[in-house]
Structures are given as structure tokens and as C-alpha cells.
Amino acid sequence: MGDDAVSDDAVSDDVGGEDLVRDSKFLSYVLRHRPDRIGITLDDAGWVPVDTLLAALAVHGRPLDRARVDRIVAGTDKKRLELRGGRIRAAQGHSVPVDLQLEPLTPPEVLFHGTVERFLAQILVQGLRPQGRTHVHLSADVGTARTVGARRGRPVVLIIAAGRMHAAGHAFVRAANGVWLTEEVPAQYLTRSPE
């Protein structure tokens, strides 16, 4: 697991000034990467009943109540977590195998990916690969890609010819939080954004 697995989930909480960042990061970590850390099992689509999650958290010394989980999900700026029908899951970013059961979509003509200079030479030769996750994550706007890249240093934004990729048979899906996902981006479909 890379450092970004639990470091990129900022939460703002205007109600009572309480800081939910730590709990949000831990939930994202468990639901994306290590459900076994608290003894839960995700279903094939990455869901777990909220009651099961809360019980496991309590047993492992991280007690939360449903109201707090609701606040974490509602307050997460990037909507990393989803609640549906008494179940919760990470919207994307998994390193454990899940089928998010998202319908393939036609992407915009261009999408963006944020990285840093030290990875650029390898990416320009090999393309973008999921690097231990189930998908490559792409943004619909330059600003988001820049923010993602900035987590590791001075950002470099890559422009992805998503329309051309799609026309060539590459599948795209969009997570509930708006992040575009694809299995890989071959090098011929990306260029460095002029800064």
C-alpha cells in the first residue's frame, strides 16, 4: 500500500468543528485496501453492511456510530465513500479485487491525470498502469489532476486522449464520485500538459 492510500481523503466538518479526518482516512483504508484489518469481508462489488462495519470497528478499538459514518460520508470532499441500502463501500481506489458494477460509458474527448516529474519518463514509455489498484484514475478537469499530482510533489498533468482510446476499444467507467476509471492508458494516448 502506498502512502496515498490513506492520505488523500480530506474531510470538512462544519457541524460542531469536530475533526473527522482520521476516521475518514481509516474507513477509506479499510474499505479500499485492508478489510481484513478489522475482520470484515467485502462482497463482490465492494459493499459491506454498515452494521457489520460498525461492529467490527468496535471490536478492533475504533468505535463509530451510524451518525458519525453518515457525517463522514456526507463531509468527504471527494466523495470517496458511498452509502446505499444499509451498506457502505469505497467509490473507487481499491487494491482488493472488486467489481464496482459500473456501466461502461463514453468518456469526454480528453481526461487528465496528475503525477510528478520523477514518474514521468517511465509513464511516457509504459503508459499509465493501476500500480496495485484495480484501475487507473482519471479526472475530468485539470485542477483536480493537479491537486492529485501535488500530493507527491510538484504536479505534472497528463492529457489523456480518452475519446481516441474509447474508439480503439478501451472501456471507461465513472465512479459515483465522478472519477473516471480504465484498466490502463497506453503511452500513445497521453501527452504532458504545457504548464
C-alpha positions as CSV (number, residue, x, y, z in Angstrom):
1,M,0.0,0.0,0.0
2,G,1.4,3.4,-0.9
3,D,1.2,6.4,1.4
4,D,-1.6,7.9,-0.7
5,A,-3.9,5.0,0.1
6,V,-4.9,6.7,3.4
7,S,-3.7,10.3,2.9
8,D,-5.9,11.7,0.2
9,D,-9.3,11.8,1.9
10,A,-9.8,15.2,3.4
11,V,-13.0,15.8,5.3
12,S,-14.5,19.1,6.2
13,D,-17.0,19.2,9.0
14,D,-18.7,22.4,9.7
15,V,-21.0,21.0,12.4
16,G,-19.5,21.5,15.8
17,G,-16.0,21.9,14.5
18,E,-15.2,18.2,15.1
19,D,-12.3,16.8,13.0
20,L,-13.4,13.6,11.2
21,V,-10.2,13.3,9.0
22,R,-8.7,10.5,11.0
23,D,-11.8,8.3,10.9
24,S,-12.4,9.1,7.2
25,K,-8.9,8.0,6.3
26,F,-9.2,4.8,8.3
27,L,-12.6,3.9,6.7
28,S,-11.2,4.6,3.3
29,Y,-8.1,2.4,4.1
30,V,-10.2,-0.5,5.3
31,L,-12.8,-0.3,2.5
32,R,-10.2,0.1,-0.3
33,H,-7.3,-2.0,0.8
34,R,-7.5,-3.9,4.1
35,P,-11.0,-5.1,5.1
36,D,-9.2,-8.0,6.9
37,R,-7.6,-5.5,9.2
38,I,-10.8,-5.4,11.1
39,G,-12.1,-8.8,10.2
40,I,-14.7,-7.9,7.6
41,T,-15.3,-9.3,4.1
42,L,-16.5,-7.1,1.2
43,D,-19.0,-8.5,-1.2
44,D,-18.0,-8.8,-4.9
45,A,-19.0,-5.2,-5.5
46,G,-17.1,-3.9,-2.5
47,W,-20.1,-3.4,-0.2
48,V,-20.3,-4.3,3.5
49,P,-23.4,-3.8,5.7
50,V,-22.9,-0.7,7.8
51,D,-23.9,-2.6,11.0
52,T,-21.2,-5.2,10.2
53,L,-18.6,-2.5,9.7
54,L,-19.6,-0.7,13.0
55,A,-19.4,-3.9,15.0
56,A,-16.0,-4.8,13.6
57,L,-14.7,-1.3,14.2
58,A,-15.8,-1.5,17.8
59,V,-14.2,-4.9,18.4
60,H,-10.9,-3.5,17.0
61,G,-10.9,-0.4,19.2
62,R,-12.1,2.1,16.6
63,P,-15.8,2.5,17.6
64,L,-18.0,4.7,15.5
65,D,-21.8,5.2,15.4
66,R,-24.0,5.4,12.3
67,A,-24.5,9.2,12.7
68,R,-20.7,9.6,12.6
69,V,-20.4,7.4,9.5
70,D,-23.2,9.4,7.8
71,R,-21.3,12.6,8.6
72,I,-18.0,11.2,7.3
73,V,-19.7,10.2,4.0
74,A,-21.5,13.5,3.6
75,G,-18.5,15.6,4.6
76,T,-15.9,13.9,2.4
77,D,-14.9,16.5,-0.3
78,K,-14.1,13.8,-2.9
79,K,-17.0,11.5,-2.0
80,R,-14.7,8.5,-1.6
81,L,-17.4,6.5,0.3
82,E,-20.9,5.5,-0.8
83,L,-23.9,4.5,1.3
84,R,-26.8,2.6,-0.2
85,G,-29.5,0.4,1.3
86,G,-27.7,0.0,4.7
87,R,-24.4,-0.8,3.0
88,I,-21.2,1.2,2.6
89,R,-18.3,0.9,0.2
90,A,-15.4,2.9,-1.2
91,A,-16.4,4.6,-4.5
92,Q,-13.1,3.7,-6.2
93,G,-9.4,3.3,-5.4
94,H,-9.4,-0.3,-4.4
95,S,-6.4,-2.5,-4.3
96,V,-8.5,-5.5,-3.3
97,P,-10.4,-7.1,-6.2
98,V,-13.9,-5.8,-6.5
99,D,-16.4,-5.4,-9.4
100,L,-17.9,-1.9,-8.9
101,Q,-20.7,-3.0,-11.3
102,L,-20.4,0.3,-13.2
103,E,-21.8,0.6,-16.7
104,P,-19.3,1.4,-19.4
105,L,-19.6,5.0,-20.6
106,T,-18.3,7.1,-23.5
107,P,-15.7,9.4,-21.9
108,P,-15.1,13.0,-22.8
109,E,-12.6,13.5,-25.6
110,V,-9.9,14.3,-23.1
111,L,-9.3,13.4,-19.5
112,F,-6.4,14.2,-17.2
113,H,-4.1,12.5,-14.8
114,G,-1.9,14.1,-12.1
115,T,1.6,12.8,-11.4
116,V,5.1,14.1,-10.6
117,E,8.2,14.5,-12.6
118,R,10.1,11.5,-11.1
119,F,7.5,9.1,-12.6
120,L,7.1,10.9,-16.0
121,A,9.8,9.2,-18.0
122,Q,8.5,5.7,-17.1
123,I,4.9,6.7,-17.8
124,L,5.8,8.2,-21.2
125,V,7.3,4.8,-22.2
126,Q,4.9,2.4,-20.4
127,G,1.7,4.4,-20.2
128,L,-0.4,4.6,-17.0
129,R,-1.0,1.4,-15.1
130,P,-3.0,0.9,-12.0
131,Q,0.0,0.3,-9.8
132,G,-1.6,-2.1,-7.3
133,R,-5.1,-0.7,-7.7
134,T,-7.8,-2.1,-9.9
135,H,-8.0,0.9,-12.2
136,V,-6.1,3.9,-13.4
137,H,-7.9,7.0,-12.1
138,L,-8.5,10.0,-14.4
139,S,-10.0,13.4,-13.8
140,A,-12.4,15.4,-15.9
141,D,-10.6,18.6,-15.2
142,V,-7.0,19.9,-15.0
143,G,-7.5,21.4,-11.5
144,T,-8.4,18.0,-9.9
145,A,-5.5,16.3,-11.7
146,R,-3.1,19.0,-10.5
147,T,-4.3,18.5,-6.9
148,V,-3.9,14.7,-7.1
149,G,-0.3,15.1,-8.5
150,A,0.5,17.7,-5.8
151,R,0.1,15.1,-3.1
152,R,3.6,13.7,-4.1
153,G,5.4,16.9,-5.0
154,R,5.3,19.5,-7.8
155,P,2.5,18.2,-10.1
156,V,2.7,17.3,-13.7
157,V,-0.6,17.0,-15.6
158,L,-1.0,14.5,-18.3
159,I,-3.6,14.8,-21.1
160,I,-5.3,11.6,-22.0
161,A,-6.9,11.2,-25.4
162,A,-9.8,9.3,-23.9
163,G,-12.0,9.7,-27.0
164,R,-9.4,8.0,-29.2
165,M,-8.9,5.3,-26.6
166,H,-12.6,4.6,-26.4
167,A,-12.8,4.5,-30.2
168,A,-10.0,1.9,-30.2
169,G,-11.9,-0.3,-27.8
170,H,-10.7,0.7,-24.3
171,A,-13.5,0.7,-21.7
172,F,-14.2,3.5,-19.3
173,V,-16.5,3.7,-16.3
174,R,-17.2,6.6,-14.0
175,A,-17.3,6.1,-10.2
176,A,-20.1,7.6,-8.1
177,N,-17.7,10.5,-7.1
178,G,-17.0,11.4,-10.8
179,V,-13.6,9.8,-11.1
180,W,-13.1,8.1,-14.5
181,L,-11.6,4.6,-14.4
182,T,-10.0,2.5,-17.0
183,E,-7.7,-0.5,-16.9
184,E,-4.7,1.2,-18.3
185,V,-3.7,4.1,-20.6
186,P,-1.2,3.1,-23.3
187,A,1.6,5.6,-23.8
188,Q,0.3,6.6,-27.3
189,Y,-2.8,8.2,-25.7
190,L,-1.1,10.6,-23.3
191,T,0.9,13.8,-23.6
192,R,2.3,16.2,-21.0
193,S,0.2,19.3,-20.5
194,P,2.1,22.5,-21.2
195,E,2.4,24.4,-17.9
